[in-house]
Amino acid sequence: MEKFDFWKNKQKLDDYFFELVNIVLRFIFFVRGLTGKYQYLKKNIELKDMFKNQRCFLVANGPSINNQNLKPLSGEITFFLNRAYKHKDYEFIKPTFHILIDNKLATGEWDIDMIDVIIKKNPNVILLLNAKWYSLKKFNKYVNNNQLKIYWVDISLFTTPFHNKRTIDLKKITYGSGSATSVAFMSSIYMGISNFYFLL
């Protein structure tokens, strides 16, 4: 009998492990959802096919971006991430979406007032925020402000080979592993965007 080679099979084992984690996360979401905990996610249906067959640009906050002229992106569908609002062209471009998903905002490592700075620079911005923050007291002023365009997303599921026939549904817990870049990409799929360009 051939000896089991762990390293040869590691990728496959990882896939099974993370799919098992996905099953657990979906089950927890389902049980909590029975109590109405995730009613606020239903609003995300407004994003469905919002920009069908259009193109978008993702602007991350890598150091190289600071030296680029981003003004040609004005008028385009744009996703900016985290602290990319500090870019000199941010107010000129007025990005369509700004994504804040990093837990540094919840822990206090990043000042929560950065949300107010983003809104001041770009009053019509659509914010995509981490759904795990929805019930945190420090986010109450954003939850309760109906004038703001905020959608809360839970993209905690891991991408595995077993999800290839499943759809992205922002009304539920969905795929993306929780990074800001993956939120932008998965959200763009949900919005029907056909061409996705990265500026890193």
C-alpha distance (Angstrom), angle and dihedral (degrees) to the residues before:
residue distance angle dihedral
M1 . . .
E2 3.80 . .
K3 3.80 114.8 .
F4 3.79 114.8 -114.0
D5 3.81 110.1 -106.5
F6 3.81 107.0 -149.1
W7 3.80 96.6 -168.9
K8 3.77 92.9 47.1
N9 3.79 89.7 54.2
K10 3.81 98.7 35.3
Q11 3.81 95.7 106.2
K12 3.79 91.7 51.5
L13 3.81 91.5 47.0
D14 3.80 89.9 49.5
D15 3.79 90.4 51.9
Y16 3.80 91.4 52.6
F17 3.79 92.2 45.1
F18 3.80 95.1 50.8
E19 3.80 91.9 44.1
L20 3.81 87.6 53.9
V21 3.82 88.4 51.6
N22 3.82 88.2 50.8
I23 3.81 90.8 53.6
V24 3.80 90.6 51.4
L25 3.82 92.6 47.1
R26 3.81 92.2 48.5
F27 3.81 90.6 48.8
I28 3.82 91.9 50.9
F29 3.80 89.7 47.5
F30 3.81 90.7 50.1
V31 3.83 94.2 49.4
R32 3.80 93.8 46.2
G33 3.77 89.8 44.5
L34 3.81 90.0 60.9
T35 3.81 87.4 68.5
G36 3.82 91.8 53.3
K37 3.82 92.6 -108.2
Y38 3.80 94.1 139.7
Q39 3.81 101.2 42.4
Y40 3.80 90.0 120.7
L41 3.82 90.4 65.8
K42 3.81 90.3 66.7
K43 3.81 88.2 75.2
N44 3.81 87.6 70.1
I45 3.80 89.4 78.8
E46 3.82 83.9 83.1
L47 3.80 87.8 71.0
K48 3.80 94.4 53.9
D49 3.85 109.5 120.5
M50 3.82 89.5 -17.1
F51 3.82 90.6 148.1
K52 3.78 101.4 23.3
N53 3.82 114.3 -176.5
Q54 3.81 93.1 -2.4
R55 3.79 130.0 119.3
C56 3.78 130.4 -114.7
F57 3.79 140.6 -171.8
L58 3.79 127.3 -136.0
V59 3.80 114.0 -151.6
A60 3.79 113.2 -166.2
N61 3.79 123.4 -170.8
G62 3.78 100.6 -111.6
P63 3.85 117.1 146.0
S64 3.82 92.4 -109.4
I65 3.82 90.5 62.5
N66 3.82 90.5 65.2
N67 3.80 90.9 69.2
Q68 3.79 96.3 47.2
N69 3.78 127.5 96.2
L70 3.80 102.9 -125.7
K71 3.81 97.0 174.9
P72 3.85 92.9 105.0
L73 3.82 86.2 69.0
S74 3.80 90.7 69.1
G75 3.80 107.8 119.3
E76 3.80 93.1 19.7
I77 3.81 125.3 110.9
T78 3.80 101.6 -98.8
F79 3.79 137.1 -177.9
F80 3.81 116.1 -158.8
L81 3.81 120.8 -169.9
N82 3.78 134.1 -142.1
R83 3.81 111.4 -50.7
A84 3.81 96.0 3.5
Y85 3.82 86.2 110.0
K86 3.82 85.8 83.4
H87 3.80 91.1 71.3
K88 3.80 112.4 115.7
D89 3.82 92.1 -124.3
Y90 3.80 96.3 49.2
E91 3.81 96.9 100.7
F92 3.80 91.3 44.9
I93 3.81 94.1 50.5
K94 3.81 95.7 39.9
P95 3.82 94.0 -160.5
T96 3.79 119.6 -131.1
F97 3.80 94.2 -131.0
H98 3.77 136.0 21.7
I99 3.80 118.5 -165.4
L100 3.79 123.5 -154.0
I101 3.77 112.0 176.2
D102 3.82 105.7 133.5
N103 3.80 112.3 114.4
K104 3.82 89.8 -133.9
L105 3.79 86.0 86.8
A106 3.81 91.8 57.5
T107 3.80 95.8 43.3
G108 3.80 93.5 49.8
E109 3.80 96.8 -113.9
W110 3.79 84.5 117.9
D111 3.80 116.9 42.4
I112 3.79 110.8 -111.3
D113 3.80 87.8 -140.3
M114 3.81 87.0 78.6
I115 3.82 85.5 84.0
D116 3.81 89.1 59.9
V117 3.80 90.8 47.9
I118 3.80 90.5 52.6
I119 3.81 91.9 49.3
K120 3.81 91.8 47.1
K121 3.80 91.1 52.1
N122 3.80 93.4 42.2
P123 3.85 112.1 20.9
N124 3.82 94.8 179.6
V125 3.79 96.2 48.4
I126 3.80 118.5 132.4
L127 3.80 108.8 -132.9
L128 3.79 121.9 -149.0
L129 3.80 107.1 -162.7
N130 3.78 135.7 -178.6
A131 3.81 109.0 -89.2
K132 3.81 89.7 -145.2
W133 3.80 88.0 71.7
Y134 3.80 95.9 54.4
S135 3.81 94.6 95.0
L136 3.82 96.5 39.4
K137 3.80 113.5 112.9
K138 3.81 94.0 -133.6
F139 3.83 89.7 62.7
N140 3.82 95.6 49.7
K141 3.80 94.6 103.2
Y142 3.81 89.5 58.6
V143 3.81 95.0 42.6
N144 3.80 91.1 51.2
N145 3.81 97.9 43.4
N146 3.80 106.1 94.4
Q147 3.81 91.1 -176.6
L148 3.79 91.6 71.1
K149 3.79 123.1 84.7
I150 3.79 100.7 -130.2
Y151 3.78 130.0 156.7
W152 3.79 120.2 -175.5
V153 3.80 116.2 -145.4
D154 3.79 133.2 -168.8
I155 3.78 108.8 -159.0
S156 3.80 97.6 162.2
L157 3.80 101.3 128.1
F158 3.79 118.6 105.1
T159 3.78 120.5 -120.9
T160 3.81 109.5 -117.5
P161 3.83 135.3 162.0
F162 3.80 87.7 -101.0
H163 3.81 95.8 67.8
N164 3.82 98.7 59.6
K165 3.81 94.1 108.7
R166 3.79 95.4 44.6
T167 3.77 125.1 94.6
I168 3.79 132.0 -127.0
D169 3.80 108.9 -108.6
L170 3.81 116.7 177.3
K171 3.81 90.5 -168.9
K172 3.80 86.8 74.1
I173 3.77 139.9 32.2
T174 3.79 104.4 -68.3
Y175 3.81 145.1 170.9
G176 3.77 129.6 -63.3
S177 3.82 108.3 88.2
G178 3.79 92.2 -114.3
S179 3.82 104.4 -80.5
A180 3.80 121.5 135.8
T181 3.81 91.4 -122.0
S182 3.79 92.1 52.9
V183 3.82 90.4 47.9
A184 3.81 88.8 56.0
F185 3.80 93.1 46.7
M186 3.82 96.6 45.1
S187 3.79 91.7 43.4
S188 3.79 90.9 51.6
I189 3.82 89.6 53.4
Y190 3.80 89.7 51.1
M191 3.81 89.4 49.5
G192 3.81 91.0 54.0
I193 3.81 95.6 -114.2
S194 3.78 110.8 163.9
N195 3.83 103.1 -167.5
F196 3.80 122.4 44.2
Y197 3.82 122.4 -172.8
F198 3.82 125.9 -168.3
L199 3.80 125.8 -147.0
L200 3.79 106.8 -174.7
